[in-house]
Amino acid sequence: MLGIMNKRELEPGIFTDLAGRTTYGDYLQLDRLLSAQVPRSQPPHHDELLFIIQHQTSELWMKLLVHELTAVIRYIQADNLEPSFKIFSRVGHIQRMLFEQWSVLETLTPNEYLEFRGALGQASGFQSYQYRALEFLLGHKDEHSLGPFKHMPGVHAQLELFLHSPSVYDEFLRHLARQGHAVPADRVERDWRLPYEKSTGVMEVFRHIYENPEKHWDAYEMCEKLVDVEERFQLWRYRHMMTVMRVIGFKPGTGGSSGVGFLRKALDLRFFPELWDVRTELAPPGSR
């Protein structure tokens, strides 16, 4: 019996002479990307590379989320909801990637992290300006959270733009008003810098949409897409809190927060409060 050679021959059409051509590494700028992991512990601790790559990849996924959510806002402003549904499908997969990444960081044991934690100085995830942009885009506005970015004029200006602009939820409510729904005037025009406060008037709008989905299918679908986004965001926050608890217990955070206690408070925040509250208010069709 003849043996089968464990070898794959290169096809003749595959480019191997790449001088002067755009290569995979060129296109992705891998020289820059792969040289951006610079451990600060001395001597470099083995597990610091994991910590750096975990957070760098998270920032790349968050960059894509910001990109996708700003596109969603443009579609809503144009009263064209359907293309945003495809984007929300992608957003959900990105959020899943961010959520699952915590399982990698959870392989870092407390004593391993303590070997290089001091190298972080005051660096903290609270200082992630892309995370702050995501919160602003989704509606959690807090002017005081811009403090850590005062020394970065370009970043500060971009975050201020998001702070002063309507969020995804604000734009959806404005869209509903343009479609003839009875959205209160103080939700159509307001000071966008302020945190959103839930409204009984908005609750009634959503009650009507949920009780008549066949008449308002796009709005109904958008409501569920937003609930999907918030649920995944909360799971991400929860997994973050549990990972921190597992690795450092109840120590204060490197950025000066109380650590787990500070992260736990975020679980009480809601981006789209009426979309959660309306579920309690809905009645069976026969009893309306």
C-alpha positions as CSV (number, residue, x, y, z in Angstrom):
1,M,0.0,0.0,0.0
2,L,1.4,3.3,-1.1
3,G,1.8,6.0,1.6
4,I,0.1,9.3,1.1
5,M,2.5,12.2,1.4
6,N,1.5,14.7,4.1
7,K,2.2,17.7,2.0
8,R,0.2,20.2,0.1
9,E,1.7,21.5,-3.2
10,L,1.5,25.3,-3.7
11,E,-0.8,26.2,-6.6
12,P,1.1,27.8,-9.5
13,G,-1.1,30.9,-9.3
14,I,-0.2,31.8,-5.7
15,F,1.9,35.0,-5.5
16,T,5.3,34.4,-3.8
17,D,7.3,37.3,-5.3
18,L,5.7,40.1,-3.4
19,A,8.3,42.8,-3.8
20,G,6.6,46.1,-4.6
21,R,3.1,44.6,-4.0
22,T,0.6,45.2,-1.2
23,T,1.0,42.3,1.2
24,Y,-1.2,40.9,4.0
25,G,1.2,42.5,6.5
26,D,1.2,45.8,4.7
27,Y,-2.6,46.0,4.5
28,L,-3.1,45.2,8.2
29,Q,0.0,47.2,9.2
30,L,1.1,44.2,11.3
31,D,4.5,45.8,12.0
32,R,2.7,48.5,14.0
33,L,0.1,46.3,15.4
34,L,2.4,43.5,16.7
35,S,4.9,45.9,18.1
36,A,2.3,47.7,20.2
37,Q,2.5,45.2,23.1
38,V,5.1,46.6,25.4
39,P,5.2,45.1,28.9
40,R,6.3,47.5,31.7
41,S,7.1,45.0,34.4
42,Q,10.8,44.5,35.0
43,P,11.7,41.8,34.2
44,P,8.7,41.4,32.0
45,H,6.2,39.0,33.6
46,H,4.9,36.2,31.4
47,D,1.2,37.0,32.0
48,E,1.4,40.8,31.3
49,L,1.3,40.1,27.6
50,L,-2.1,38.4,28.1
51,F,-3.4,41.4,30.0
52,I,-2.2,43.9,27.3
53,I,-3.6,41.9,24.4
54,Q,-6.9,41.3,26.1
55,H,-7.4,45.1,26.5
56,Q,-6.1,46.0,23.1
57,T,-8.4,43.6,21.3
58,S,-11.3,44.9,23.3
59,E,-10.4,48.4,22.2
60,L,-10.4,47.2,18.5
61,W,-13.9,45.7,18.9
62,M,-15.1,48.8,20.6
63,K,-13.8,50.9,17.7
64,L,-15.9,48.8,15.4
65,L,-19.0,49.2,17.7
66,V,-18.6,53.0,17.7
67,H,-18.4,52.8,13.9
68,E,-21.5,50.7,13.6
69,L,-23.6,52.6,16.0
70,T,-22.9,55.9,14.4
71,A,-24.1,54.4,11.1
72,V,-27.3,53.2,12.9
73,I,-27.9,56.8,14.0
74,R,-27.6,58.0,10.4
75,Y,-30.2,55.5,9.3
76,I,-32.6,56.5,12.0
77,Q,-32.2,60.1,11.2
78,A,-33.1,59.3,7.6
79,D,-36.2,57.4,8.9
80,N,-34.8,54.2,7.3
81,L,-34.8,51.6,10.1
82,E,-34.4,48.4,8.1
83,P,-30.7,48.7,7.2
84,S,-29.9,49.3,10.8
85,F,-31.3,45.8,11.6
86,K,-28.4,44.2,9.7
87,I,-26.0,46.4,11.6
88,F,-27.5,45.4,14.9
89,S,-27.0,41.8,14.0
90,R,-23.3,42.5,13.6
91,V,-23.2,44.6,16.8
92,G,-24.6,41.5,18.6
93,H,-21.8,39.3,17.4
94,I,-19.2,41.9,18.4
95,Q,-20.7,42.2,21.8
96,R,-20.5,38.4,22.1
97,M,-16.8,38.5,21.3
98,L,-16.3,41.1,24.0
99,F,-18.2,39.0,26.5
100,E,-16.4,35.8,25.7
101,Q,-13.0,37.5,26.0
102,W,-13.4,37.7,29.8
103,S,-13.0,33.9,30.0
104,V,-9.4,34.4,28.7
105,L,-8.6,37.0,31.3
106,E,-10.1,34.8,34.0
107,T,-7.2,32.4,33.5
108,L,-5.0,35.1,35.2
109,T,-4.8,34.1,38.8
110,P,-4.6,36.7,41.6
111,N,-0.9,36.1,42.4
112,E,0.0,36.2,38.7
113,Y,-1.7,39.6,38.3
114,L,0.0,40.9,41.4
115,E,3.4,40.2,39.8
116,F,2.8,43.1,37.3
117,R,-0.2,45.1,38.6
118,G,2.1,47.9,40.0
119,A,3.3,48.6,36.4
120,L,-0.1,49.9,35.5
121,G,0.3,53.0,37.8
122,Q,-3.0,54.8,37.7
123,A,-4.1,53.2,34.3
124,S,-7.6,51.9,34.5
125,G,-10.4,50.8,32.1
126,F,-12.4,53.8,33.3
127,Q,-10.1,55.8,31.2
128,S,-11.1,54.0,28.0
129,Y,-12.4,56.8,25.8
130,Q,-14.0,54.3,23.4
131,Y,-16.0,52.8,26.2
132,R,-17.1,56.3,27.1
133,A,-18.1,57.0,23.5
134,L,-20.2,53.8,23.5
135,E,-22.0,54.8,26.7
136,F,-22.7,58.3,25.2
137,L,-23.9,56.8,21.9
138,L,-26.3,54.5,23.8
139,G,-27.5,57.2,26.1
140,H,-25.7,57.1,29.4
141,K,-24.6,60.8,29.5
142,D,-22.4,62.1,32.3
143,E,-20.4,65.2,31.7
144,H,-18.2,64.5,34.7
145,S,-16.9,61.4,33.1
146,L,-15.0,63.6,30.6
147,G,-12.5,64.5,33.3
148,P,-9.9,61.8,32.5
149,F,-9.6,63.1,28.9
150,K,-8.9,66.8,29.6
151,H,-5.2,66.3,28.7
152,M,-6.2,64.8,25.3
153,P,-7.8,67.7,23.3
154,G,-8.8,65.6,20.2
155,V,-10.3,62.8,22.2
156,H,-12.1,65.3,24.5
157,A,-13.6,67.1,21.6
158,Q,-14.9,63.9,20.0
159,L,-16.5,62.8,23.3
160,E,-18.0,66.2,23.8
161,L,-19.6,65.9,20.3
162,F,-21.2,62.6,21.3
163,L,-22.2,64.1,24.7
164,H,-24.0,67.0,23.0
165,S,-25.6,64.9,20.3
166,P,-28.8,62.7,20.5
167,S,-28.1,59.1,21.4
168,V,-29.4,56.1,19.5
169,Y,-32.5,56.1,21.8
170,D,-33.0,59.8,21.4
171,E,-32.9,59.5,17.7
172,F,-35.4,56.6,17.7
173,L,-37.8,58.6,19.8
174,R,-37.5,61.5,17.4
175,H,-38.1,59.1,14.5
176,L,-41.3,57.8,16.2
177,A,-42.5,61.4,16.6
178,R,-42.0,62.1,12.9
179,Q,-44.0,58.9,12.2
180,G,-47.0,60.3,14.1
181,H,-46.5,58.6,17.5
182,A,-47.3,60.7,20.6
183,V,-43.8,61.1,21.9
184,P,-43.7,64.0,24.4
185,A,-42.2,67.2,23.1
186,D,-39.6,67.2,25.9
187,R,-38.2,63.9,24.5
188,V,-38.0,65.2,21.0
189,E,-36.0,68.3,21.9
190,R,-34.0,68.5,25.1
191,D,-30.5,69.1,26.5
192,W,-28.8,66.1,25.1
193,R,-25.9,66.4,27.6
194,L,-28.3,65.3,30.4
195,P,-29.0,61.7,31.4
196,Y,-32.2,60.4,29.9
197,E,-35.2,60.3,32.3
198,K,-37.9,57.8,31.7
199,S,-41.3,59.2,30.7
200,T,-44.9,57.8,31.1
201,G,-45.7,59.3,27.7
202,V,-42.9,57.3,26.0
203,M,-44.1,54.2,27.9
204,E,-47.6,54.6,26.3
205,V,-46.0,54.9,22.9
206,F,-44.2,51.7,23.3
207,R,-47.3,50.0,24.8
208,H,-49.2,50.9,21.6
209,I,-46.4,49.6,19.4
210,Y,-46.1,46.3,21.3
211,E,-49.9,45.8,21.3
212,N,-50.1,46.4,17.6
213,P,-46.9,45.0,16.1
214,E,-48.5,44.3,12.7
215,K,-49.2,48.0,12.2
216,H,-45.7,49.2,13.4
217,W,-43.4,46.3,12.5
218,D,-40.2,48.3,11.9
219,A,-40.6,50.2,15.2
220,Y,-41.5,46.9,17.0
221,E,-38.4,45.3,15.5
222,M,-36.2,48.3,16.5
223,C,-37.5,48.1,20.1
224,E,-36.3,44.4,20.3
225,K,-33.0,45.2,18.7
226,L,-32.3,47.9,21.3
227,V,-33.3,45.5,24.1
228,D,-30.8,42.9,22.6
229,V,-28.0,45.5,22.7
230,E,-28.7,46.5,26.3
231,E,-29.0,43.0,27.6
232,R,-25.7,42.1,26.0
233,F,-24.1,45.3,27.4
234,Q,-25.3,44.4,30.9
235,L,-23.9,40.9,30.6
236,W,-20.6,42.4,29.5
237,R,-20.7,44.7,32.6
238,Y,-21.5,41.8,34.8
239,R,-18.8,39.5,33.4
240,H,-16.3,42.4,33.9
241,M,-17.3,42.8,37.5
242,M,-17.0,39.0,38.1
243,T,-13.6,38.9,36.4
244,V,-12.3,41.7,38.6
245,M,-13.7,40.1,41.7
246,R,-12.0,36.8,40.8
247,V,-8.6,38.4,40.1
248,I,-8.3,41.2,42.7
249,G,-11.2,40.5,45.1
250,F,-12.4,43.7,46.7
251,K,-9.2,45.7,46.3
252,P,-9.5,49.3,45.0
253,G,-9.1,49.8,41.3
254,T,-5.8,51.1,39.9
255,G,-7.6,54.2,38.7
256,G,-8.9,55.1,42.2
257,S,-12.3,53.5,42.2
258,S,-13.6,51.2,44.8
259,G,-13.3,48.4,42.3
260,V,-16.0,45.8,42.4
261,G,-18.4,48.1,44.3
262,F,-18.0,50.7,41.5
263,L,-18.6,48.2,38.8
264,R,-21.7,46.8,40.6
265,K,-23.4,50.2,40.5
266,A,-23.2,50.2,36.7
267,L,-25.6,47.2,36.7
268,D,-28.4,49.5,37.9
269,L,-28.1,51.8,34.9
270,R,-30.5,51.6,32.0
271,F,-30.1,52.9,28.5
272,F,-33.7,52.3,27.3
273,P,-35.8,52.3,30.5
274,E,-39.3,52.3,28.9
275,L,-38.4,49.3,26.7
276,W,-37.9,47.3,29.9
277,D,-40.8,48.8,31.9
278,V,-43.4,48.3,29.1
279,R,-43.1,44.5,29.6
280,T,-44.6,44.8,33.0
281,E,-47.5,46.9,31.7
282,L,-48.6,44.8,28.7
283,A,-51.8,42.9,29.2
284,P,-53.1,39.8,27.3
285,P,-55.0,40.7,24.1
286,G,-58.4,39.6,25.4
287,S,-58.2,41.9,28.4
288,R,-57.4,45.2,26.7
